[in-house]
Amino acid sequence: MWAIAFSLLAVASAIPEGPVAALSVDDAYPAIGQLVHLNASASKGHDQGNGRIVAYRFDFGDGAGTGWQSSPLAAHVYTRAVNLTSSVRVVDARNLTATASVVIHVGSAPPPPTPAPEVLPIHAVISPAEPHVNDSVHLTVDLLNRGTAPATSASILAYDVRPDGTVSFLGDESLAEPLAASAGATVSFPAFGAVQAGNHTLRIVVNNVTPAEPGSSDRELNVTMTVHSPGESPQPGPGSPAFDVGPLAVGLGGAAVAAMAGAGYFLLRRPPRGPREPPSAEPPDRSPPPLWPP
């Protein structure tokens, strides 16, 4: 009996193991007409010799499938809403096989998106760009309809958030006419006074768009406006000289101009007119100078 048992164990240990199949899908809840990708690359063979996997065959569960192929990847489009099981069979070089499956829930195709407008503020112009306290400021806002349908109406609101945190309402404007898809428009607000020195935030909000926009969030644009104190000069911008011209530099410049004017006068003035005297008839004295001391 012991001999028979050991013989059976020897025979069982000599039988090679088969492969292990694995299957995954990129979307287990696809819609009708959606391309679904199946992946069996996680399948493993018994070894790298005759136990290696050499072919894959997919069954998509709706009556369609593939033949034996070397690639562990497949793709399929389902044409009806149904819950089904898709499977893969793998085979190794010893002709041993294994199977894995995955459940796929095919749903109805989603309805196409309804055309709708999407109006948003894209740019604001402040004039003057850096006002002083008590200056009159003009605000102009550029709008863009980024949606797929015209906007028949919309409200454009503007607020001034002052440096101390207080908020001033600047106005509520509307579209002058319907705004077509991919078209732009410009809205001007009534002039307002700059009442506090420092950095202000001008907040422009677009809401109440008709027909309703997708989502419920308002479209908003924030721009910074710097207000200077009375008599304060704006800081030099890029490319402006970063130094002041002092009184000494002004004086030296004036002296240089006066010197150039005087030199030009003496160089360009005409000599006085009159008879010219002939040169002297005596030859020049060419005797050597006397020795000193004598």
C-alpha positions as CSV (number, residue, x, y, z in Angstrom):
1,M,0.0,0.0,0.0
2,W,2.8,2.4,0.9
3,A,4.4,1.6,-2.5
4,I,1.2,2.4,-4.3
5,A,0.8,5.7,-2.4
6,F,4.3,6.9,-3.2
7,S,3.8,5.9,-6.8
8,L,0.7,8.0,-7.0
9,L,2.5,11.0,-5.4
10,A,5.3,10.7,-7.9
11,V,2.9,10.6,-10.8
12,A,1.0,13.7,-9.5
13,S,4.2,15.7,-8.9
14,A,5.3,15.0,-12.4
15,I,2.2,16.5,-13.9
16,P,2.9,20.2,-14.8
17,E,0.7,23.0,-13.5
18,G,-1.3,25.1,-16.0
19,P,-1.4,28.9,-16.4
20,V,-3.4,31.4,-14.3
21,A,-5.8,33.6,-16.3
22,A,-6.8,37.2,-15.3
23,L,-9.1,39.7,-17.1
24,S,-9.9,43.4,-16.5
25,V,-11.9,46.0,-18.3
26,D,-11.4,49.8,-18.5
27,D,-15.1,50.6,-17.9
28,A,-17.5,48.0,-16.4
29,Y,-20.4,50.4,-17.0
30,P,-20.1,51.5,-20.6
31,A,-22.8,53.1,-22.7
32,I,-24.2,51.7,-26.0
33,G,-21.7,52.4,-28.8
34,Q,-18.8,53.0,-26.4
35,L,-15.5,51.2,-27.2
36,V,-14.6,48.9,-24.3
37,H,-11.1,47.7,-23.8
38,L,-10.3,44.3,-22.2
39,N,-6.9,43.4,-20.8
40,A,-5.6,39.9,-20.0
41,S,-2.0,40.9,-19.6
42,A,-2.0,40.1,-15.9
43,S,-2.4,36.4,-16.7
44,K,0.6,34.2,-15.7
45,G,2.2,31.1,-17.1
46,H,3.7,28.3,-15.0
47,D,7.2,29.0,-16.2
48,Q,9.1,30.7,-19.0
49,G,9.6,27.4,-20.9
50,N,6.7,25.3,-22.1
51,G,4.6,26.7,-19.3
52,R,4.5,30.2,-20.9
53,I,1.3,31.5,-22.2
54,V,1.3,31.5,-26.0
55,A,-2.3,32.6,-27.0
56,Y,-5.5,34.4,-25.8
57,R,-9.1,34.0,-27.0
58,F,-11.8,36.5,-25.9
59,D,-15.5,36.0,-25.6
60,F,-17.3,39.3,-25.3
61,G,-20.5,37.8,-24.0
62,D,-22.9,39.1,-26.7
63,G,-22.1,36.3,-29.2
64,A,-19.0,38.0,-30.6
65,G,-15.4,37.1,-29.8
66,T,-11.9,36.7,-31.2
67,G,-9.9,33.8,-32.4
68,W,-6.7,32.7,-30.8
69,Q,-4.3,35.6,-30.8
70,S,-0.9,36.4,-29.3
71,S,-2.0,39.8,-27.9
72,P,-3.5,39.9,-24.4
73,L,-5.6,43.0,-25.4
74,A,-9.0,43.3,-27.1
75,A,-11.7,45.9,-27.7
76,H,-15.4,45.7,-28.4
77,V,-18.5,47.9,-28.9
78,Y,-21.8,46.7,-27.4
79,T,-24.9,47.6,-29.3
80,R,-27.6,47.0,-26.7
81,A,-28.2,47.7,-23.0
82,V,-27.6,44.4,-21.1
83,N,-25.7,42.9,-18.3
84,L,-23.3,40.2,-19.5
85,T,-20.1,38.3,-18.8
86,S,-17.0,38.7,-20.9
87,S,-14.3,36.1,-20.6
88,V,-10.8,35.2,-21.8
89,R,-9.2,31.7,-22.3
90,V,-5.4,31.4,-22.2
91,V,-3.3,28.5,-23.4
92,D,0.4,27.7,-22.7
93,A,2.9,25.7,-24.8
94,R,1.9,22.5,-23.1
95,N,-1.7,23.1,-24.4
96,L,-2.9,23.7,-20.8
97,T,-5.6,26.3,-20.5
98,A,-7.2,28.6,-17.9
99,T,-10.2,31.0,-18.0
100,A,-11.1,34.3,-16.3
101,S,-14.2,36.5,-16.7
102,V,-15.6,39.9,-15.8
103,V,-19.2,41.2,-15.6
104,I,-20.0,44.2,-17.8
105,H,-23.1,46.4,-17.4
106,V,-24.0,48.1,-20.7
107,G,-26.3,51.1,-20.3
108,S,-28.2,53.3,-22.6
109,A,-26.3,56.0,-24.5
110,P,-26.4,59.4,-22.7
111,P,-28.4,62.1,-24.4
112,P,-26.4,64.7,-26.3
113,P,-25.7,67.9,-24.4
114,T,-28.3,70.7,-24.7
115,P,-26.9,73.8,-26.4
116,A,-26.5,76.5,-23.8
117,P,-24.7,79.9,-23.5
118,E,-21.7,80.5,-21.2
119,V,-21.1,84.3,-20.8
120,L,-18.0,85.3,-18.8
121,P,-16.1,88.6,-18.3
122,I,-12.6,88.3,-19.9
123,H,-11.1,91.8,-19.6
124,A,-11.7,95.1,-17.8
125,V,-10.4,98.6,-18.7
126,I,-10.0,101.3,-16.0
127,S,-9.6,104.9,-16.9
128,P,-7.5,106.5,-15.6
129,A,-5.5,103.4,-14.9
130,E,-4.1,104.7,-11.6
131,P,-6.4,107.5,-10.4
132,H,-6.0,109.8,-7.4
133,V,-8.4,110.2,-4.6
134,N,-11.6,112.0,-5.7
135,D,-10.9,111.3,-9.4
136,S,-13.8,110.1,-11.5
137,V,-13.1,106.6,-12.7
138,H,-14.7,104.9,-15.8
139,L,-15.0,101.0,-16.0
140,T,-15.5,99.1,-19.2
141,V,-15.8,95.3,-19.3
142,D,-15.4,92.9,-22.3
143,L,-17.6,89.8,-22.3
144,L,-17.4,86.5,-24.3
145,N,-20.1,83.9,-24.9
146,R,-18.1,80.7,-24.7
147,G,-21.1,78.5,-25.0
148,T,-22.9,76.8,-27.9
149,A,-26.1,78.9,-28.0
150,P,-26.9,82.6,-28.0
151,A,-27.5,84.4,-24.7
152,T,-30.7,86.5,-24.9
153,S,-30.0,88.4,-21.7
154,A,-27.5,88.6,-18.8
155,S,-26.8,90.7,-15.8
156,I,-23.3,92.2,-15.3
157,L,-22.6,93.5,-11.8
158,A,-19.5,95.5,-10.6
159,Y,-18.2,96.0,-7.0
160,D,-15.4,98.0,-5.6
161,V,-13.6,96.2,-2.7
162,R,-11.7,98.9,-0.9
163,P,-8.4,98.6,1.0
164,D,-10.2,98.6,4.3
165,G,-12.4,95.7,3.2
166,T,-15.6,97.7,2.6
167,V,-17.5,96.9,-0.6
168,S,-19.2,99.5,-2.8
169,F,-21.7,98.5,-5.4
170,L,-20.8,100.2,-8.8
171,G,-23.8,99.2,-10.9
172,D,-25.8,96.5,-12.6
173,E,-25.7,96.5,-16.4
174,S,-27.4,94.2,-19.0
175,L,-26.6,93.0,-22.5
176,A,-27.7,95.6,-25.1
177,E,-28.7,92.8,-27.5
178,P,-28.5,89.0,-27.7
179,L,-25.0,87.7,-27.6
180,A,-24.3,84.9,-30.2
181,A,-22.2,81.9,-29.5
182,S,-18.4,82.7,-29.7
183,A,-19.2,86.4,-29.9
184,G,-18.1,89.2,-27.7
185,A,-19.7,92.4,-26.3
186,T,-18.6,95.5,-24.3
187,V,-20.4,96.9,-21.3
188,S,-19.7,100.3,-19.7
189,F,-20.5,101.3,-16.1
190,P,-21.4,104.8,-14.8
191,A,-18.4,106.8,-13.6
192,F,-17.6,106.4,-9.9
193,G,-15.3,108.3,-7.5
194,A,-12.0,107.0,-6.1
195,V,-12.5,107.5,-2.4
196,Q,-9.7,105.8,-0.7
197,A,-5.9,105.5,-1.4
198,G,-4.5,102.0,-1.8
199,N,-5.1,98.9,-3.8
200,H,-8.7,98.3,-4.7
201,T,-10.2,95.1,-6.2
202,L,-12.9,95.7,-8.8
203,R,-15.0,92.6,-8.9
204,I,-17.2,91.9,-12.1
205,V,-19.8,89.2,-11.9
206,V,-22.0,87.8,-14.7
207,N,-25.3,86.0,-13.7
208,N,-28.9,85.5,-14.6
209,V,-28.0,84.4,-18.1
210,T,-30.9,83.4,-20.3
211,P,-31.3,80.6,-21.3
212,A,-29.7,79.1,-18.1
213,E,-26.0,78.3,-18.2
214,P,-24.8,74.8,-17.4
215,G,-24.0,74.7,-13.6
216,S,-25.0,77.3,-11.1
217,S,-21.7,79.1,-10.4
218,D,-21.4,82.8,-11.4
219,R,-18.7,83.9,-13.8
220,E,-16.4,86.4,-12.1
221,L,-13.4,88.6,-12.9
222,N,-11.2,90.5,-10.4
223,V,-8.9,93.3,-11.4
224,T,-6.6,95.5,-9.2
225,M,-6.9,99.3,-9.2
226,T,-4.3,101.4,-7.4
227,V,-5.6,104.8,-6.1
228,H,-3.0,107.4,-5.1
229,S,-3.3,110.1,-2.5
230,P,-3.8,113.7,-3.7
231,G,-0.6,115.1,-5.1
232,E,1.2,111.7,-5.1
233,S,3.0,110.8,-8.3
234,P,2.5,107.3,-9.7
235,Q,5.4,105.0,-9.4
236,P,7.5,104.7,-12.6
237,G,6.5,101.8,-14.7
238,P,8.8,99.4,-16.7
239,G,11.2,101.3,-18.9
240,S,10.9,104.5,-16.9
241,P,14.1,106.1,-15.4
242,A,14.7,105.1,-11.8
243,F,16.4,108.4,-10.7
244,D,15.4,112.0,-10.0
245,V,17.0,115.0,-11.8
246,G,18.3,117.2,-8.9
247,P,19.1,121.0,-8.9
248,L,22.9,120.4,-9.3
249,A,22.3,118.4,-12.5
250,V,20.0,121.1,-13.8
251,G,22.7,123.8,-13.1
252,L,25.5,121.8,-14.7
253,G,23.3,121.2,-17.8
254,G,22.6,125.0,-18.1
255,A,26.3,125.8,-17.7
256,A,27.2,123.3,-20.5
257,V,24.6,124.9,-22.8
258,A,26.0,128.4,-22.1
259,A,29.6,127.3,-22.7
260,M,28.6,125.7,-26.0
261,A,26.8,128.8,-27.1
262,G,29.9,131.0,-26.3
263,A,32.3,128.8,-28.1
264,G,30.1,128.8,-31.2
265,Y,29.9,132.6,-31.1
266,F,33.7,133.0,-31.1
267,L,34.3,130.3,-33.7
268,L,31.7,131.5,-36.1
269,R,32.0,135.3,-35.9
270,R,33.6,137.1,-38.9
271,P,37.0,138.9,-38.4
272,P,36.9,142.8,-38.9
273,R,37.5,144.0,-42.4
274,G,40.4,146.4,-43.3
275,P,43.7,146.7,-45.4
276,R,46.2,144.0,-44.9
277,E,49.8,145.0,-44.2
278,P,52.7,143.4,-46.3
279,P,55.1,141.2,-44.5
280,S,58.4,142.7,-43.1
281,A,61.4,142.9,-45.6
282,E,64.0,142.1,-42.9
283,P,65.0,138.4,-42.7
284,P,64.3,136.7,-39.5
285,D,67.0,136.7,-36.8
286,R,68.6,133.3,-37.0
287,S,71.6,134.1,-34.6
288,P,72.0,131.6,-31.7
289,P,70.8,132.8,-28.3
290,P,73.4,134.3,-25.9
291,L,75.1,132.1,-23.4
292,W,74.1,132.5,-19.8
293,P,75.9,133.2,-17.6
294,P,78.3,135.1,-19.8
